[in-house]
Structure formats: structure tokens, C-alpha cells
Amino acid sequence: MNSNTEIIDQWGRVLLAVDLGIPPDRVRNWERHDSIPKEYWRELLNKAPERNIRISPELLIDLAARN
């Protein structure tokens, strides 16, 4: 994946919000800014295998470094 927006698109905005226990509008803002706050990374990494989404800590760090 090449962006945080791709992660969100693959996951699905509403499903990601449900999985993280946050409002969908918050995920929509992340899409706009192509950014996922680091305080959600651990939960994102824990839930990703359940959704067959392949992400790693290294990917999240690389994407954050681009912003």
C-alpha cells in the first residue's frame, strides 16, 4: 500500500470506525489528511489480520514519515 487512504479504502471507512470504536467522521478526516494517528496503530495492527489486510508497523512508520 502506498498511502493511509489506501488502508482506509481497503478496510472500508465504516468498518474501520466500528473496529476501532470511533465515529466514521473521524475516519473520513483521516482520509482527507491521508493520515492515521499513531495512537490507533496498535489496534489497527491487531485487527488487520481479521480483515485480511496486510499492514505492518514498518508500513505505518513509512507512511507517517512521508507526511
C-alpha positions as CSV (number, residue, x, y, z in Angstrom):
1,M,0.0,0.0,0.0
2,N,1.2,3.5,-0.8
3,S,-1.0,5.6,1.5
4,N,-3.1,5.7,4.6
5,T,-6.0,6.4,2.3
6,E,-5.4,3.0,0.6
7,I,-5.5,1.3,4.0
8,I,-8.8,3.0,4.8
9,D,-10.3,2.3,1.4
10,Q,-9.4,-1.4,1.6
11,W,-10.7,-1.7,5.1
12,G,-13.8,0.4,4.5
13,R,-14.4,3.6,6.3
14,V,-17.4,2.4,8.4
15,L,-16.0,-1.0,9.2
16,L,-12.7,0.6,10.3
17,A,-14.6,3.0,12.5
18,V,-16.5,0.1,14.1
19,D,-13.4,-1.9,14.6
20,L,-11.6,1.0,16.3
21,G,-14.7,2.1,18.2
22,I,-14.7,5.6,16.8
23,P,-17.1,7.7,14.7
24,P,-17.0,7.3,10.9
25,D,-16.5,11.1,10.6
26,R,-13.1,10.7,12.3
27,V,-12.0,8.1,9.7
28,R,-13.3,10.4,7.0
29,N,-11.0,13.2,8.3
30,W,-8.0,10.8,8.3
31,E,-8.8,10.1,4.6
32,R,-8.8,13.8,3.9
33,H,-5.4,14.2,5.5
34,D,-4.0,10.8,4.4
35,S,-3.1,10.2,8.0
36,I,-3.9,7.6,10.7
37,P,-2.9,8.9,14.1
38,K,-0.3,6.7,15.8
39,E,-2.4,6.2,18.9
40,Y,-4.6,3.9,16.7
41,W,-1.7,1.9,15.2
42,R,-1.6,-0.9,17.7
43,E,-5.4,-1.6,17.4
44,L,-5.1,-1.3,13.7
45,L,-2.3,-3.9,13.6
46,N,-4.3,-6.2,15.9
47,K,-7.5,-6.1,13.9
48,A,-6.0,-6.1,10.4
49,P,-5.5,-9.9,10.1
50,E,-9.2,-10.4,11.0
51,R,-10.0,-8.3,7.9
52,N,-7.3,-9.9,5.7
53,I,-5.5,-6.6,5.4
54,R,-1.7,-6.8,5.2
55,I,-0.1,-3.9,7.1
56,S,3.0,-3.8,9.3
57,P,4.5,-1.4,11.8
58,E,7.1,-0.6,9.2
59,L,4.5,0.4,6.7
60,L,2.7,2.7,9.1
61,I,6.0,4.3,10.1
62,D,7.0,4.8,6.4
63,L,3.6,6.3,5.6
64,A,3.8,8.7,8.6
65,A,7.3,9.7,7.6
66,R,6.0,10.9,4.2
67,N,3.6,13.4,5.7
